[in-house]
Amino acid sequence: MTDAPDDAPFDPYAFPPDLINAQRAAVEAYQALHDYQAKLEWSREPHEGWEEEQPAHGGALRDYHSSRPATDGWTVEQSAEYDRLWAELRRTATVVYAHKHWQRCGTDALAARHALKREPGALPTRTPTESLTQDAMAEAV
């Protein structure tokens, strides 16, 4: 963002560097939570799991199968790490959503918010083998 004189018209798409950095931090927090959650058991608490019962009509509902294996749940350490990552995501997203820049955007706020997600520097660099695409990350936070 360039320094504009005080009487210059406000540009909702001229994002301040701290807002761009906050957006990147929020996406990184989402990415970390998503990646960690993918390594966890399906249930936080111990659960006996279940096998899908045969529907009365004889077939699965639109190819949807609902079965889960038994799980011991998450360890205390896993729960603590998940809670820490979730809190970090909430904190970083709040910085973006509550940034003073949005107060001046008026009716352009929604479009500007979407544009921020595509702003250079607002997304972390990922390799093609990682779980989320750039588009999914941009829309996530």
Salt bridges, closest charged atoms under 4 A:
ASP18 OD2 - HIS99 NE2 2.92
GLU52 OE1 - HIS65 ND1 2.92
GLU81 OE2 - ARG84 NH2 2.82
ASP83 OD2 - ARG44 NH2 2.82
GLU88 OE2 - ARG91 NH2 2.85
GLU130 OE1 - ARG126 NE 3.90
ASP135 OD1 - ARG118 NH1 3.61
GLU139 OE2 - ARG118 NH2 3.18
